Amino acid sequence: MQGLSIGRKNNNVNFINFPKRYISILKKAALNTLKSEKIEKYQINFVIVSNKEIRSLNAKHRKIKRVTDVISFLLIPKIFVGDIYVSKERSQKQAKKYGNTWQQELAYLIIHGVLHLCGYTDYDVANRDKMFNRQDEIFKFLFYNG
C-alpha cells in the first residue's frame, strides 16, 4: 500500500500511473463522490496496477485468487485515509464491453472505489443494487450534467 503524508491542512487525492490527460476528470469523479457522501476530510491514493498486481492484492488481503477491477483499502477511518487500486487491463477490457471510453470506465471505477471506502458493498444483491444505483447517479451527473 502507498504511503501518504497525513497533514491537517489539505485534503488530497493522488493519481499514480494514470494517463495525465485523464487526471482532471478522474479527480472530479473522486471529489464529486466524496462531496455527495459528505466526506469533508480525506487523503486518498489512486493507483493503476496490472492484473497480476491486483490479483496479488486480492490474494493477500481478501483471500481470493482472482483479478478484480478495483480494490479499496480504508487505512485510517477516522480521517478517511485510503488507497484504491484499479486494474489497467481489466478496466480497458470493461470499457470495450460496456461501450465506454477508457476515461469513462476509469471514472466509473474511481467512483466505485470511493463508495467502497464510504462503506458501500457489492457482495450481495441488495447492497449491490444500492451501491450501483448511487454509482450510476454520480457517474451520470459527472458526464451528462457536470
C-alpha positions as CSV (number, residue, x, y, z in Angstrom):
1,M,0.0,0.0,0.0
2,Q,1.1,3.5,-0.7
3,G,2.5,5.9,1.9
4,L,0.6,9.1,2.5
5,S,1.7,12.2,4.2
6,I,-1.0,13.0,6.6
7,G,-1.4,16.6,7.3
8,R,-4.2,18.7,8.8
9,K,-4.0,21.4,6.2
10,N,-5.2,19.9,3.0
11,N,-7.4,17.2,1.6
12,N,-5.6,15.3,-1.1
13,V,-6.2,12.9,-3.9
14,N,-3.2,11.4,-5.7
15,F,-3.3,9.6,-9.0
16,I,-0.4,7.3,-9.7
17,N,0.3,5.7,-13.1
18,F,-2.9,7.1,-14.6
19,P,-2.7,8.8,-18.0
20,K,-2.0,12.5,-17.3
21,R,-4.8,13.6,-19.7
22,Y,-7.4,11.8,-17.6
23,I,-6.4,13.2,-14.2
24,S,-8.7,16.2,-14.3
25,I,-11.9,14.2,-14.9
26,L,-10.8,11.4,-12.5
27,K,-10.2,13.9,-9.8
28,K,-13.6,15.4,-10.4
29,A,-15.2,11.9,-10.1
30,A,-13.4,11.4,-6.8
31,L,-14.3,14.8,-5.4
32,N,-17.9,14.7,-6.5
33,T,-18.3,11.3,-4.8
34,L,-16.7,12.5,-1.6
35,K,-18.9,15.6,-1.6
36,S,-22.0,13.5,-2.3
37,E,-21.2,11.3,0.7
38,K,-20.4,14.3,2.9
39,I,-16.8,13.3,3.4
40,E,-15.0,16.6,4.4
41,K,-11.5,15.3,5.3
42,Y,-9.7,12.8,3.1
43,Q,-6.4,11.6,1.7
44,I,-6.7,9.0,-1.0
45,N,-4.2,7.5,-3.4
46,F,-5.5,6.0,-6.6
47,V,-3.0,3.6,-8.2
48,I,-3.3,1.9,-11.6
49,V,-1.8,-1.6,-11.4
50,S,-1.5,-4.7,-13.6
51,N,-3.9,-7.7,-13.4
52,K,-1.0,-9.6,-11.7
53,E,-0.6,-6.9,-9.0
54,I,-4.4,-6.7,-8.3
55,R,-4.6,-10.5,-8.1
56,S,-1.8,-10.4,-5.6
57,L,-3.5,-7.7,-3.5
58,N,-6.8,-9.7,-3.6
59,A,-5.0,-12.9,-2.5
60,K,-3.1,-11.2,0.3
61,H,-5.9,-9.0,1.7
62,R,-9.1,-10.7,0.7
63,K,-8.0,-14.3,0.4
64,I,-9.4,-14.6,-3.1
65,K,-7.2,-15.6,-6.0
66,R,-8.7,-13.6,-8.9
67,V,-8.5,-10.4,-10.7
68,T,-11.0,-7.6,-9.8
69,D,-11.3,-4.3,-11.5
70,V,-10.8,-2.3,-8.3
71,I,-9.8,-2.9,-4.7
72,S,-10.1,-0.3,-1.9
73,F,-8.4,-0.1,1.5
74,L,-9.6,2.3,4.2
75,L,-6.4,2.7,6.2
76,I,-7.4,5.3,8.8
77,P,-11.2,5.6,9.0
78,K,-11.3,8.5,11.4
79,I,-9.6,10.8,8.9
80,F,-10.6,8.9,5.8
81,V,-7.2,7.9,4.5
82,G,-7.2,5.2,1.9
83,D,-5.7,3.5,-1.1
84,I,-7.7,2.5,-4.2
85,Y,-6.1,0.2,-6.8
86,V,-7.5,-0.1,-10.3
87,S,-6.5,-2.9,-12.8
88,K,-5.3,-1.4,-16.1
89,E,-6.1,-4.4,-18.2
90,R,-9.4,-5.2,-16.6
91,S,-10.6,-1.6,-16.9
92,Q,-9.6,-1.4,-20.6
93,K,-11.5,-4.7,-21.3
94,Q,-14.6,-3.5,-19.4
95,A,-14.6,-0.2,-21.2
96,K,-15.0,-2.0,-24.5
97,K,-17.5,-4.4,-23.1
98,Y,-19.7,-1.6,-21.7
99,G,-19.3,0.8,-24.6
100,N,-17.4,3.4,-22.5
101,T,-14.2,5.2,-23.3
102,W,-11.3,4.1,-21.1
103,Q,-11.5,7.5,-19.4
104,Q,-15.2,6.9,-18.6
105,E,-14.5,3.4,-17.3
106,L,-11.7,4.7,-15.0
107,A,-14.0,7.4,-13.7
108,Y,-16.7,4.8,-13.0
109,L,-14.2,2.7,-11.1
110,I,-12.9,5.7,-9.2
111,I,-16.5,6.4,-8.0
112,H,-16.9,2.7,-7.2
113,G,-13.7,2.6,-5.2
114,V,-14.6,5.7,-3.2
115,L,-18.0,4.3,-2.4
116,H,-16.3,1.2,-1.1
117,L,-14.3,3.4,1.3
118,C,-17.5,5.0,2.4
119,G,-18.8,1.6,3.4
120,Y,-20.9,0.5,0.4
121,T,-20.5,-3.1,-0.5
122,D,-21.4,-5.2,-3.6
123,Y,-21.2,-8.7,-2.2
124,D,-25.0,-9.4,-2.2
125,V,-27.9,-8.3,-4.4
126,A,-29.5,-5.8,-2.1
127,N,-26.2,-4.0,-1.3
128,R,-25.0,-4.2,-4.9
129,D,-28.2,-2.6,-6.2
130,K,-27.9,0.2,-3.6
131,M,-24.2,0.8,-4.5
132,F,-24.6,0.6,-8.3
133,N,-27.6,3.0,-8.2
134,R,-25.5,5.5,-6.2
135,Q,-22.6,5.0,-8.5
136,D,-24.7,5.4,-11.7
137,E,-26.2,8.6,-10.3
138,I,-22.8,10.2,-9.6
139,F,-21.4,9.0,-13.0
140,K,-24.4,10.4,-14.9
141,F,-24.1,13.7,-13.1
142,L,-20.3,13.9,-13.9
143,F,-20.6,13.0,-17.6
144,Y,-24.0,14.4,-18.6
145,N,-24.7,17.3,-16.2
146,G,-21.3,18.3,-14.8
